[in-house]
Amino acid sequence: MVSLITGGAGFIGSHLAEALLARGERVIILDDLSTGSVDNLRHLRANGALQCFFDTVMNRQLLAEVVDESDVVYHLAAAVGVRRIIESPVRTIETNVKGTEVVLEAAAKKHKLVFVASTSEVYGKNQKVPFCEEDDVTLGPTSKSRWSYAASKALDEFLALAYWKEKRLPVVIGRLFNTVGPRQTGRYGMVLPTFVGQALEGLPLTVFGTGKQSRCFGYVGDVVEAIVKLMGSDRAVGQVVNIGNNEEISIEDLASLVKARTGSASPIQFIPYDQAYEPGFEDMARRVPSLEKLVQLIDFRPTTPLPAIIDKVAAHLAAKKQMVLT
């Protein structure tokens, strides 16, 4: 089996590559390194079953070649992170929509199975919790760039499902809910690595907004396992599936838990959204997935609890800092 991973040098992509290589598969990575890093792949580069191309999916000739060489395609390449979305809305929309379009087009020519990574952001301001895959999408106004990411990923889903219905291209769409773990960077607004890094450095843990907003954090190893199992299930083709953990925690409580797990004396500092991002920034109060469809399709449930995830992230960041010092 040969698997192509777009965005394979990113946080989730590198863990997926690691898992597929461990299964004895050959892996091709296509990544422009806009948010990914070769450091995420350094421990894998000696594996002869891994082939890397550091280029964009918009390179249609290269994309066609690597799709042709692959049996399945995992399309993870996307603009990520709230801060990046607000600062670069044009790049966000173009990367997500155009990137997905060219990947689906290339895959359709060879009829290759495609996984499309979507996001819980698609649910927008829907207040019905837990979120089910058939729930309505409720986005904010187009005048707020914060919603451009959700809209672009929703369009990705529409496009992927259209390819399935009209061209019979087999697709599986995963809506990912706050995937976390080692190798994730806090550079683009990811809250857990930011908190852990601040705690280890003795800096204030910066909570945006009131801290009462809640999220569910899924371990990247669990998420990757679910993705691979979905791609092996005929029943998942043509489906949109929530992937993540359904254990809910407020961001304020997350900061307190990070302090406790790391033994940090760092204070918790609250920063209004207007200062953290942009005037009029909107956020969702809760984001909790229903995992019923995931269980029904592949009998999968996440197994890694949040305290263990924090410990893994802390150990990774500490080891990374030690390598820099030595």
C-alpha positions as CSV (number, residue, x, y, z in Angstrom):
1,M,0.0,0.0,0.0
2,V,1.3,3.5,-0.9
3,S,-0.3,6.4,0.9
4,L,0.1,10.1,-0.2
5,I,-0.2,12.6,2.7
6,T,-0.6,16.3,1.7
7,G,0.5,18.4,4.6
8,G,2.5,15.4,5.8
9,A,5.2,17.5,7.5
10,G,2.5,19.1,9.8
11,F,1.5,18.0,13.3
12,I,-1.2,15.5,12.4
13,G,0.4,14.6,9.1
14,S,3.7,13.6,10.6
15,H,2.0,11.3,13.2
16,L,-0.1,9.8,10.4
17,A,3.1,9.1,8.4
18,E,4.6,7.5,11.4
19,A,1.6,5.2,11.9
20,L,1.4,4.2,8.3
21,L,5.1,3.4,8.1
22,A,4.8,1.3,11.3
23,R,2.1,-0.7,9.4
24,G,4.7,-1.4,6.7
25,E,3.2,1.0,4.1
26,R,5.1,3.2,1.8
27,V,4.4,6.9,2.4
28,I,4.7,9.9,0.1
29,I,4.6,13.3,1.6
30,L,3.8,16.6,-0.2
31,D,4.1,19.7,2.0
32,D,5.0,23.3,1.2
33,L,6.3,23.8,4.9
34,S,4.1,26.9,5.3
35,T,3.0,25.5,8.7
36,G,4.7,22.1,8.7
37,S,8.4,21.5,9.5
38,V,11.1,19.0,8.4
39,D,11.8,18.6,12.1
40,N,8.5,16.7,12.5
41,L,9.9,14.1,10.0
42,R,13.5,14.0,11.1
43,H,13.1,10.7,13.0
44,L,11.5,9.1,10.0
45,R,13.8,10.3,7.2
46,A,16.1,7.3,7.4
47,N,13.1,5.0,6.6
48,G,13.5,4.0,3.0
49,A,9.7,3.7,2.7
50,L,9.3,7.4,3.1
51,Q,9.5,9.9,0.2
52,C,9.2,13.6,0.7
53,F,8.4,16.5,-1.7
54,F,8.5,19.9,-0.3
55,D,6.2,21.7,-2.7
56,T,2.7,22.9,-2.9
57,V,-0.4,20.9,-4.0
58,M,-0.9,23.7,-6.5
59,N,2.0,22.2,-8.5
60,R,-0.4,20.2,-10.6
61,Q,2.2,18.2,-12.5
62,L,3.9,17.0,-9.3
63,L,0.6,16.4,-7.7
64,A,-0.6,14.3,-10.6
65,E,2.6,12.2,-10.4
66,V,2.4,11.4,-6.7
67,V,-1.3,10.7,-6.9
68,D,-0.7,8.3,-9.7
69,E,1.9,6.6,-7.6
70,S,-0.4,6.3,-4.6
71,D,-3.2,3.9,-3.7
72,V,-4.9,6.3,-1.2
73,V,-4.7,10.0,-0.5
74,Y,-4.9,11.7,2.9
75,H,-5.5,15.4,2.2
76,L,-4.4,17.3,5.4
77,A,-2.8,20.3,3.8
78,A,-4.7,23.5,4.9
79,A,-4.3,26.8,6.6
80,V,-4.5,26.2,10.3
81,G,-4.8,28.2,13.6
82,V,-7.1,31.1,14.6
83,R,-4.3,33.7,14.5
84,R,-3.2,32.7,11.0
85,I,-6.8,32.8,9.8
86,I,-7.3,36.3,11.1
87,E,-4.0,37.6,9.8
88,S,-4.1,36.0,6.4
89,P,-7.7,35.5,5.3
90,V,-6.9,35.4,1.6
91,R,-4.3,32.7,2.0
92,T,-6.7,30.8,4.2
93,I,-9.5,30.7,1.7
94,E,-7.2,30.1,-1.3
95,T,-5.2,27.3,0.4
96,N,-8.3,25.5,1.6
97,V,-10.6,25.8,-1.3
98,K,-8.1,25.7,-4.3
99,G,-5.9,23.1,-2.6
100,T,-8.8,20.7,-2.0
101,E,-10.1,21.3,-5.5
102,V,-6.9,20.3,-7.2
103,V,-6.4,17.2,-5.0
104,L,-9.9,16.0,-5.7
105,E,-9.5,16.6,-9.4
106,A,-6.2,14.7,-9.5
107,A,-7.6,11.8,-7.5
108,A,-10.7,11.6,-9.6
109,K,-8.7,11.0,-12.8
110,K,-7.2,7.9,-11.2
111,H,-10.2,7.0,-9.0
112,K,-8.1,7.0,-5.7
113,L,-9.7,6.9,-2.3
114,V,-9.4,10.3,-0.6
115,F,-9.6,11.3,3.1
116,V,-10.4,15.0,3.4
117,A,-9.6,16.6,6.8
118,S,-12.3,19.0,7.8
119,T,-12.9,20.7,11.2
120,S,-15.4,21.2,14.0
121,E,-15.3,24.9,13.1
122,V,-17.8,24.0,10.4
123,Y,-20.5,23.8,13.1
124,G,-20.0,27.5,13.7
125,K,-22.2,29.1,16.3
126,N,-24.6,26.2,16.5
127,Q,-25.6,25.9,20.2
128,K,-27.0,22.3,20.0
129,V,-24.5,20.1,21.9
130,P,-23.2,17.6,21.2
131,F,-22.6,18.3,17.5
132,C,-24.0,15.7,15.1
133,E,-22.8,15.4,11.5
134,E,-26.3,16.2,10.2
135,D,-26.7,19.3,12.3
136,D,-27.2,22.7,10.7
137,V,-24.2,24.9,10.0
138,T,-24.5,28.4,11.7
139,L,-21.8,30.8,10.7
140,G,-21.2,34.4,11.6
141,P,-21.3,37.3,9.2
142,T,-18.9,37.5,6.2
143,S,-17.6,40.8,7.6
144,K,-15.7,38.9,10.3
145,S,-12.7,37.0,8.9
146,R,-12.8,34.6,11.7
147,W,-15.5,32.7,9.9
148,S,-13.6,32.4,6.6
149,Y,-11.9,29.2,7.8
150,A,-15.2,27.5,8.7
151,A,-16.8,28.6,5.4
152,S,-13.8,27.4,3.3
153,K,-13.8,24.0,5.0
154,A,-17.5,23.6,4.6
155,L,-17.0,24.3,0.9
156,D,-14.3,21.6,0.9
157,E,-16.9,19.2,2.3
158,F,-19.5,20.2,-0.3
159,L,-16.9,19.7,-3.1
160,A,-15.7,16.3,-1.8
161,L,-19.3,15.0,-1.5
162,A,-20.1,16.4,-5.0
163,Y,-17.2,14.4,-6.4
164,W,-18.5,11.3,-4.7
165,K,-22.1,11.8,-5.9
166,E,-21.3,12.9,-9.4
167,K,-18.0,11.3,-10.3
168,R,-18.1,8.3,-7.8
169,L,-14.8,9.4,-6.4
170,P,-14.6,7.5,-3.0
171,V,-14.1,10.1,-0.3
172,V,-14.1,10.1,3.5
173,I,-14.5,13.4,5.4
174,G,-13.3,13.7,9.0
175,R,-14.4,16.7,11.1
176,L,-11.5,17.0,13.6
177,F,-12.1,18.4,17.1
178,N,-9.1,20.0,18.8
179,T,-6.4,17.4,18.1
180,V,-3.5,17.8,20.4
181,G,-0.2,16.1,21.3
182,P,3.6,16.2,20.8
183,R,5.0,18.2,17.9
184,Q,2.0,20.6,17.9
185,T,3.1,24.2,17.9
186,G,1.4,27.1,19.7
187,R,2.6,29.5,17.0
188,Y,-0.8,29.9,15.4
189,G,-3.0,30.0,18.5
190,M,-3.2,26.3,19.5
191,V,-4.1,26.5,23.2
192,L,-2.6,23.4,24.7
193,P,1.0,23.6,23.6
194,T,0.8,27.4,24.4
195,F,-0.3,26.7,27.9
196,V,2.3,23.9,28.5
197,G,5.1,26.0,27.0
198,Q,4.2,29.0,29.2
199,A,3.9,26.7,32.3
200,L,7.3,25.2,31.7
201,E,8.9,28.6,31.3
202,G,7.2,30.1,34.4
203,L,5.3,32.6,32.3
204,P,1.6,33.6,32.8
205,L,-0.8,31.2,31.1
206,T,-2.8,33.5,28.8
207,V,-6.5,32.7,28.6
208,F,-8.3,34.5,25.9
209,G,-11.8,35.7,26.7
210,T,-13.5,34.7,30.0
211,G,-12.1,31.2,30.0
212,K,-15.6,29.7,30.4
213,Q,-15.6,28.6,26.8
214,S,-15.2,24.8,26.7
215,R,-13.5,22.4,24.3
216,C,-12.8,18.7,23.9
217,F,-9.2,17.6,23.3
218,G,-8.4,14.4,21.3
219,Y,-5.0,12.8,21.4
220,V,-3.3,12.8,18.0
221,G,-2.5,9.1,18.3
222,D,-6.2,8.3,18.8
223,V,-7.2,10.6,15.9
224,V,-4.7,9.0,13.5
225,E,-5.9,5.5,14.5
226,A,-9.5,6.6,13.8
227,I,-8.6,8.1,10.4
228,V,-6.8,5.0,9.3
229,K,-9.6,2.7,10.4
230,L,-12.2,4.9,8.5
231,M,-10.1,4.6,5.4
232,G,-10.3,0.9,5.7
233,S,-14.1,0.8,6.0
234,D,-16.3,0.7,2.9
235,R,-19.2,2.0,5.0
236,A,-17.3,5.2,5.7
237,V,-17.1,6.2,2.0
238,G,-19.2,9.2,1.2
239,Q,-19.6,10.0,4.9
240,V,-18.8,13.0,7.1
241,V,-17.6,11.8,10.5
242,N,-16.7,13.6,13.7
243,I,-13.3,12.5,15.1
244,G,-12.0,13.5,18.5
245,N,-12.8,13.1,22.2
246,N,-16.0,14.1,23.9
247,E,-14.7,14.9,27.3
248,E,-15.4,18.6,27.8
249,I,-13.3,21.1,29.8
250,S,-13.3,24.9,30.1
251,I,-10.2,26.7,28.9
252,E,-9.8,28.2,32.4
253,D,-9.9,24.7,33.9
254,L,-7.5,23.5,31.2
255,A,-5.0,26.2,32.3
256,S,-5.4,25.0,35.9
257,L,-4.9,21.4,34.9
258,V,-1.7,22.2,32.9
259,K,-0.4,24.1,36.0
260,A,-1.1,21.1,38.2
261,R,0.4,18.5,35.8
262,T,3.6,20.5,35.2
263,G,4.0,21.7,38.8
264,S,4.1,25.3,37.6
265,A,3.6,28.3,39.8
266,S,2.7,30.4,36.7
267,P,-0.3,32.8,37.2
268,I,-3.3,32.6,34.9
269,Q,-3.8,35.8,32.9
270,F,-7.1,36.7,31.2
271,I,-6.9,38.7,27.9
272,P,-10.0,40.0,26.2
273,Y,-10.7,38.6,22.7
274,D,-10.4,42.1,21.2
275,Q,-6.8,42.4,22.4
276,A,-5.9,38.8,21.6
277,Y,-7.3,38.7,18.0
278,E,-9.3,41.6,16.6
279,P,-12.2,43.9,17.5
280,G,-15.5,42.1,17.5
281,F,-13.9,38.6,17.5
282,E,-16.6,35.9,18.0
283,D,-16.1,32.5,19.6
284,M,-18.2,29.4,20.4
285,A,-19.1,28.8,24.0
286,R,-19.0,25.0,23.6
287,R,-17.7,22.5,21.1
288,V,-18.5,18.9,21.8
289,P,-18.7,16.1,19.3
290,S,-21.2,13.3,19.1
291,L,-19.1,10.2,18.5
292,E,-22.0,7.9,17.8
293,K,-21.3,7.7,14.0
294,L,-17.6,7.0,14.6
295,V,-18.5,4.1,16.9
296,Q,-21.2,2.8,14.5
297,L,-18.9,2.8,11.5
298,I,-15.6,1.5,13.0
299,D,-16.4,0.7,16.7
300,F,-13.8,3.3,17.7
301,R,-13.5,5.2,21.0
302,P,-10.7,7.5,22.1
303,T,-8.6,6.0,24.9
304,T,-6.1,8.7,26.0
305,P,-7.3,11.0,28.8
306,L,-6.4,14.7,28.9
307,P,-3.9,14.5,31.9
308,A,-1.9,11.9,30.0
309,I,-1.9,14.1,26.9
310,I,-0.6,17.1,28.9
311,D,2.2,14.9,30.3
312,K,3.2,13.8,26.7
313,V,3.2,17.4,25.4
314,A,5.2,18.6,28.4
315,A,7.8,15.8,28.0
316,H,8.1,16.6,24.3
317,L,8.7,20.3,24.9
318,A,11.1,19.6,27.7
319,A,13.1,17.2,25.6
320,K,13.1,19.7,22.7
321,K,14.4,22.4,24.9
322,Q,17.1,20.1,26.3
323,M,18.3,19.4,22.7
324,V,18.6,23.1,22.0
325,L,20.6,23.6,25.2
326,T,23.0,20.8,24.4
